[in-house]
Amino acid sequence: MKHLKLFPTLVILFVFSTGSIAQPKFYMNVNSPNGYLVPADPGAPGIGINESNPQHSLHILEAGHENTALFLDLKQTQAPSGQGVGGYFQPDYAFRVNYQRYGLQSGTVFSISETGQTRINWENTSATENLVVSQDLAVYRIPGKYLKMGFDGTGSTPTMFWGSGGSEHLQFKSSATGNTPLYLSEAGTVGVGTDNFSGGYSLNVKDEAVVEYLRVQQESDWGVDDDFVQILYGDRPEFRWKSTSGENLEFISGDETPLRISPTGKVGINTNNFENSNHSLYIAGSSVAEEMFVKLSSDWGDFVFEKDYDLMPLEALEAFVMTNKHLPGIKTAEDISENGLALGETERVLTIKVEELTLYLIEMKKEIDALKSII
């Protein structure tokens, strides 16, 4: 005959008074043979605090607005002489959750230290930030819409991820002003003060922009001090460019190129013909100026009036003109047609000729006056 063995059950009921009516706060059932906690209600899975029918291993219900559902006090204790830091024992954690891996040592998946530092799946104490998360940290709205910080596929590069279904930008908004100074689109475009990416450019800036140094260069040449255009302010404002193949710097308007500058310092207006290396400025078409100054390195013609100037006799001048068909010192028509007219030098030579003509007139006047005196 089998005997029916009854195990005594200990029921502990904690009651906290909140006035004249006592409300049950804590229900715990202890099965005496093995010491495990069992539900107060046979249908409940665990311990209930202020909950007679707990739905979890530990179920805390706090219905008031002035209380705290869970409150943990950490208190340092005085240590015996020669022990502890500063004579006190410091508690290590306010909260700590370990994960017991089968057959392996357990690891901490979540902890809050005595200073409030929170670590998620991170046991290394070298990190001093208030919140330390191993791997990725994500904020989800709905599946497919999220913001996540973590590492890329290799697990080594810090990366920020976001998903919006392809229609929303990542934006950085100021709570104080409501302004959004920065936008990032999922296509890889950046907007500073604007989310208008209709132009198809990688960087879009609204209003002014200030940079200390700006270089424009093909990505394949990055890191190479060649084939670039740059603007910077060093000791003075500077616009620089460099081309391996000696390409001109071009200013293009629509389909036209009104201005070109060669690497050797030659300027072409509406032309890229820099073949004649003797000149610095090339203009296709006419030019208009209110005033123009030419400063010559050679002497101006005033030396003609010096006493020792060798003025060509009129007879010799006549013979030269009849033979060469141009004045002495004046370029021929063929030379001007081929090489152009040097305005500065031409003005200098013409001035000499005018001054020589003046000397001829003075000499003729003297001869006429002499003839008059004889008659």
NORBEL-V126511 format. One record per residue. N is the residue number from 0. RES is the residue in one letter. PHI is phi in whole degrees, 0 to 359 (NA if undefined). PSI is psi as a letter, one per 40 degrees, with the letter a starting at -180 (* if undefined). OMEGA is omega in radians with two decimals (999 if undefined). Layout:
# NORBEL-V126511
{{N & RES & PHI & PSI & OMEGA} {N & RES & PHI & PSI & OMEGA}}
This chain:
# NORBEL-V126511
{{0 & M & NA & h & -3.14} {1 & K & 280 & i & 3.11} {2 & H & 263 & h & 3.07} {3 & L & 275 & h & -3.10} {4 & K & 259 & h & -3.13} {5 & L & 259 & h & 3.10} {6 & F & 258 & h & 3.13} {7 & P & 295 & i & -3.13} {8 & T & 240 & h & 3.14} {9 & L & 259 & h & 3.10} {10 & V & 248 & h & 3.13} {11 & I & 248 & h & -3.14} {12 & L & 237 & h & 3.08} {13 & F & 264 & h & -3.13} {14 & V & 235 & h & 3.08} {15 & F & 250 & h & -3.11} {16 & S & 274 & h & 3.08} {17 & T & 241 & f & -3.10} {18 & G & 139 & a & -3.11} {19 & S & 281 & e & -3.10} {20 & I & 251 & h & 3.13} {21 & A & 276 & h & 3.11} {22 & Q & 248 & h & 3.11} {23 & P & 292 & h & -3.11} {24 & K & 247 & d & -2.97} {25 & F & 217 & h & 3.12} {26 & Y & 239 & h & 3.13} {27 & M & 217 & h & -3.14} {28 & N & 237 & h & -3.11} {29 & V & 246 & h & 3.05} {30 & N & 275 & h & -2.97} {31 & S & 297 & d & -3.08} {32 & P & 296 & d & -3.09} {33 & N & 245 & e & 3.06} {34 & G & 81 & e & 3.11} {35 & Y & 286 & i & 3.04} {36 & L & 283 & h & 3.09} {37 & V & 233 & i & -3.08} {38 & P & 297 & i & 3.03} {39 & A & 293 & d & 3.06} {40 & D & 259 & h & -3.10} {41 & P & 305 & d & -3.14} {42 & G & 270 & e & -3.09} {43 & A & 264 & i & -3.05} {44 & P & 272 & e & -3.06} {45 & G & 193 & a & -3.05} {46 & I & 267 & h & 3.08} {47 & G & 243 & h & 3.04} {48 & I & 248 & h & -3.04} {49 & N & 62 & f & 3.13} {50 & E & 213 & h & -3.08} {51 & S & 283 & e & 3.14} {52 & N & 233 & g & -3.06} {53 & P & 299 & i & -3.14} {54 & Q & 256 & e & -3.12} {55 & H & 219 & i & 3.12} {56 & S & 303 & d & 3.02} {57 & L & 224 & h & -3.07} {58 & H & 237 & h & -3.13} {59 & I & 250 & h & 3.09} {60 & L & 242 & h & 3.08} {61 & E & 232 & h & -3.06} {62 & A & 265 & e & -3.10} {63 & G & 275 & i & -3.14} {64 & H & 257 & e & -3.05} {65 & E & 253 & e & -3.07} {66 & N & 250 & i & 3.14} {67 & T & 235 & h & -3.09} {68 & A & 295 & d & -3.13} {69 & L & 219 & h & -3.10} {70 & F & 227 & h & 3.13} {71 & L & 244 & h & 3.07} {72 & D & 259 & h & 3.01} {73 & L & 257 & h & -3.07} {74 & K & 225 & h & 3.07} {75 & Q & 284 & i & -3.12} {76 & T & 238 & i & -3.13} {77 & Q & 288 & h & -3.09} {78 & A & 265 & i & 3.04} {79 & P & 301 & i & -3.09} {80 & S & 304 & h & 3.10} {81 & G & 86 & e & -3.14} {82 & Q & 239 & i & 3.11} {83 & G & 79 & i & 3.11} {84 & V & 268 & h & -3.12} {85 & G & 67 & f & 3.12} {86 & G & 83 & e & -3.12} {87 & Y & 225 & i & 2.97} {88 & F & 272 & h & 3.12} {89 & Q & 258 & h & 3.08} {90 & P & 293 & i & -3.09} {91 & D & 276 & d & -3.03} {92 & Y & 225 & i & 2.93} {93 & A & 275 & d & -3.13} {94 & F & 204 & h & -3.13} {95 & R & 208 & h & 3.12} {96 & V & 238 & h & 3.10} {97 & N & 253 & i & 3.06} {98 & Y & 250 & h & -3.11} {99 & Q & 269 & h & 3.09} {100 & R & 278 & i & -3.04} {101 & Y & 297 & h & 3.09} {102 & G & 73 & e & -3.12} {103 & L & 236 & i & 3.11} {104 & Q & 292 & i & -3.12} {105 & S & 289 & i & 3.10} {106 & G & 233 & i & -3.13} {107 & T & 275 & h & 3.12} {108 & V & 261 & e & -3.13} {109 & F & 203 & h & 3.11} {110 & S & 205 & i & 3.01} {111 & I & 234 & h & -3.07} {112 & S & 280 & i & -3.12} {113 & E & 292 & e & 3.12} {114 & T & 265 & e & 3.14} {115 & G & 93 & e & 3.12} {116 & Q & 291 & h & -3.09} {117 & T & 251 & h & 3.11} {118 & R & 236 & h & 3.09} {119 & I & 243 & h & 3.14} {120 & N & 56 & f & -3.11} {121 & W & 217 & h & -3.10} {122 & E & 256 & e & -3.09} {123 & N & 291 & h & -3.08} {124 & T & 277 & e & -3.13} {125 & S & 292 & d & 3.13} {126 & A & 284 & h & -3.06} {127 & T & 252 & e & -3.12} {128 & E & 290 & i & -3.10} {129 & N & 292 & d & 3.11} {130 & L & 230 & h & -3.14} {131 & V & 235 & h & -3.12} {132 & V & 237 & h & 3.06} {133 & S & 282 & i & -3.12} {134 & Q & 67 & b & -2.94} {135 & D & 258 & i & 3.02} {136 & L & 239 & h & -3.00} {137 & A & 229 & i & 3.00} {138 & V & 238 & h & -3.11} {139 & Y & 250 & i & 2.95} {140 & R & 261 & d & 3.01} {141 & I & 220 & i & 3.07} {142 & P & 305 & h & -3.11} {143 & G & 94 & e & 3.08} {144 & K & 241 & h & -3.03} {145 & Y & 204 & i & 3.01} {146 & L & 229 & h & -3.00} {147 & K & 219 & h & 3.02} {148 & M & 245 & h & -3.13} {149 & G & 182 & a & -3.12} {150 & F & 234 & i & -3.10} {151 & D & 287 & a & -3.04} {152 & G & 301 & d & 3.12} {153 & T & 281 & e & 3.14} {154 & G & 77 & e & -3.07} {155 & S & 236 & d & -3.06} {156 & T & 259 & h & 3.09} {157 & P & 300 & h & -3.01} {158 & T & 215 & i & 2.98} {159 & M & 250 & h & 3.13} {160 & F & 248 & i & 2.93} {161 & W & 209 & i & 3.10} {162 & G & 224 & h & -3.13} {163 & S & 219 & e & -3.06} {164 & G & 78 & e & 3.09} {165 & G & 87 & e & -3.03} {166 & S & 247 & e & -3.06} {167 & E & 245 & i & 3.09} {168 & H & 267 & i & 2.94} {169 & L & 278 & h & -3.08} {170 & Q & 233 & i & 3.10} {171 & F & 247 & h & -2.99} {172 & K & 248 & i & 3.08} {173 & S & 271 & h & 3.11} {174 & S & 293 & d & -3.09} {175 & A & 289 & d & -3.06} {176 & T & 253 & e & -3.06} {177 & G & 79 & e & 3.13} {178 & N & 282 & i & 3.09} {179 & T & 240 & g & -3.06} {180 & P & 286 & e & -3.05} {181 & L & 216 & h & 3.07} {182 & Y & 233 & i & 3.00} {183 & L & 232 & h & 3.12} {184 & S & 267 & i & 3.13} {185 & E & 291 & e & 3.08} {186 & A & 277 & e & 3.09} {187 & G & 97 & e & 3.11} {188 & T & 269 & i & -3.08} {189 & V & 241 & h & 3.08} {190 & G & 239 & h & 3.08} {191 & V & 257 & h & -3.11} {192 & G & 77 & e & -3.13} {193 & T & 203 & i & 3.02} {194 & D & 244 & f & 3.10} {195 & N & 272 & g & -3.12} {196 & F & 253 & f & -3.03} {197 & S & 290 & e & -3.10} {198 & G & 284 & e & -3.14} {199 & G & 79 & e & 3.14} {200 & Y & 265 & i & -3.12} {201 & S & 286 & d & -3.14} {202 & L & 235 & h & 3.12} {203 & N & 234 & h & -3.08} {204 & V & 238 & h & 3.08} {205 & K & 267 & h & -3.13} {206 & D & 70 & a & -2.99} {207 & E & 284 & i & 3.04} {208 & A & 223 & i & -3.13} {209 & V & 237 & h & 3.05} {210 & V & 226 & i & 3.11} {211 & E & 275 & d & -3.06} {212 & Y & 208 & h & -3.14} {213 & L & 230 & h & 3.10} {214 & R & 238 & h & 3.07} {215 & V & 248 & h & -3.04} {216 & Q & 201 & i & 3.08} {217 & Q & 297 & i & -3.08} {218 & E & 302 & d & -3.13} {219 & S & 294 & e & -3.14} {220 & D & 256 & e & -3.14} {221 & W & 302 & h & -3.11} {222 & G & 88 & e & 3.13} {223 & V & 250 & h & -3.09} {224 & D & 275 & g & -3.12} {225 & D & 198 & i & 3.10} {226 & D & 52 & g & -3.11} {227 & F & 210 & i & 2.95} {228 & V & 232 & h & -3.11} {229 & Q & 214 & i & 3.06} {230 & I & 238 & h & 3.12} {231 & L & 206 & i & 3.06} {232 & Y & 234 & h & 3.06} {233 & G & 261 & b & 3.00} {234 & D & 283 & e & -3.11} {235 & R & 201 & i & 3.07} {236 & P & 295 & h & -3.09} {237 & E & 223 & i & 3.00} {238 & F & 235 & h & -3.04} {239 & R & 238 & i & 2.92} {240 & W & 208 & i & -3.13} {241 & K & 212 & h & -3.12} {242 & S & 225 & h & 3.14} {243 & T & 298 & d & -3.08} {244 & S & 271 & e & 3.10} {245 & G & 73 & f & -3.14} {246 & E & 289 & i & 3.10} {247 & N & 284 & i & 2.94} {248 & L & 277 & h & -3.02} {249 & E & 242 & h & 3.04} {250 & F & 252 & h & -2.97} {251 & I & 251 & h & 3.06} {252 & S & 236 & h & -3.09} {253 & G & 63 & b & 3.11} {254 & D & 261 & e & -3.09} {255 & E & 254 & i & 3.07} {256 & T & 236 & g & -3.05} {257 & P & 288 & e & -3.06} {258 & L & 218 & h & 3.05} {259 & R & 227 & i & 3.07} {260 & I & 231 & h & -3.12} {261 & S & 275 & i & 3.11} {262 & P & 299 & d & 3.14} {263 & T & 268 & e & 3.04} {264 & G & 95 & e & 3.12} {265 & K & 269 & i & -3.08} {266 & V & 243 & h & 3.08} {267 & G & 240 & h & 3.09} {268 & I & 255 & h & -3.08} {269 & N & 60 & f & 3.09} {270 & T & 204 & i & 3.00} {271 & N & 244 & f & -3.13} {272 & N & 271 & g & 3.12} {273 & F & 247 & f & -3.03} {274 & E & 294 & d & -3.13} {275 & N & 280 & h & -3.04} {276 & S & 281 & e & -3.10} {277 & N & 275 & e & -3.04} {278 & H & 241 & i & 3.14} {279 & S & 256 & d & -3.10} {280 & L & 235 & h & 3.12} {281 & Y & 234 & h & -3.12} {282 & I & 232 & h & 3.02} {283 & A & 266 & h & -3.04} {284 & G & 108 & a & -3.09} {285 & S & 272 & i & 3.09} {286 & S & 225 & i & -3.12} {287 & V & 234 & h & 3.09} {288 & A & 218 & i & 3.10} {289 & E & 289 & d & 3.10} {290 & E & 204 & i & 3.11} {291 & M & 219 & h & 3.14} {292 & F & 244 & h & 3.08} {293 & V & 242 & h & -3.14} {294 & K & 250 & h & -3.06} {295 & L & 265 & i & 3.06} {296 & S & 275 & d & 3.14} {297 & S & 275 & i & -3.10} {298 & D & 291 & i & 3.04} {299 & W & 284 & i & -2.96} {300 & G & 282 & e & -3.05} {301 & D & 294 & e & 3.12} {302 & F & 295 & e & 3.11} {303 & V & 299 & d & -3.07} {304 & F & 273 & e & 3.05} {305 & E & 289 & i & -3.07} {306 & K & 296 & d & -3.08} {307 & D & 268 & e & -3.14} {308 & Y & 288 & h & -3.10} {309 & D & 272 & g & -3.13} {310 & L & 279 & h & -3.14} {311 & M & 298 & h & 3.09} {312 & P & 299 & i & -3.09} {313 & L & 298 & d & 3.13} {314 & E & 297 & d & 3.14} {315 & A & 292 & d & 3.11} {316 & L & 296 & d & 3.13} {317 & E & 297 & d & -3.13} {318 & A & 296 & d & -3.13} {319 & F & 296 & d & -3.11} {320 & V & 296 & d & -3.12} {321 & M & 295 & d & -3.10} {322 & T & 278 & d & -2.98} {323 & N & 261 & e & 3.10} {324 & K & 64 & f & 3.02} {325 & H & 199 & i & -3.14} {326 & L & 290 & i & 3.08} {327 & P & 297 & h & 3.11} {328 & G & 86 & e & 3.12} {329 & I & 263 & h & -3.11} {330 & K & 293 & i & 3.12} {331 & T & 283 & i & 3.11} {332 & A & 297 & d & 3.13} {333 & E & 296 & d & -3.13} {334 & D & 296 & d & -3.14} {335 & I & 293 & d & 3.13} {336 & S & 296 & d & -3.10} {337 & E & 276 & d & -2.99} {338 & N & 250 & e & -3.11} {339 & G & 89 & i & -3.09} {340 & L & 252 & h & 3.09} {341 & A & 276 & h & -3.01} {342 & L & 298 & d & -3.09} {343 & G & 297 & d & -3.13} {344 & E & 292 & d & 3.13} {345 & T & 296 & d & 3.10} {346 & E & 298 & d & 3.14} {347 & R & 295 & d & -3.11} {348 & V & 292 & d & 3.11} {349 & L & 298 & d & 3.09} {350 & T & 297 & d & 3.09} {351 & I & 299 & d & -3.12} {352 & K & 294 & d & 3.10} {353 & V & 296 & d & 3.14} {354 & E & 292 & d & 3.06} {355 & E & 296 & d & 3.10} {356 & L & 301 & d & 3.10} {357 & T & 298 & d & 3.11} {358 & L & 296 & d & 3.08} {359 & Y & 299 & d & -3.13} {360 & L & 296 & d & 3.12} {361 & I & 297 & d & 3.14} {362 & E & 295 & d & 3.11} {363 & M & 295 & d & 3.11} {364 & K & 297 & d & 3.12} {365 & K & 295 & d & -3.14} {366 & E & 294 & d & 3.12} {367 & I & 295 & d & 3.13} {368 & D & 297 & d & 3.13} {369 & A & 293 & d & 3.10} {370 & L & 294 & d & 3.12} {371 & K & 298 & d & -3.10} {372 & S & 291 & d & 3.12} {373 & I & 284 & d & -3.11} {374 & I & 290 & * & 999}}
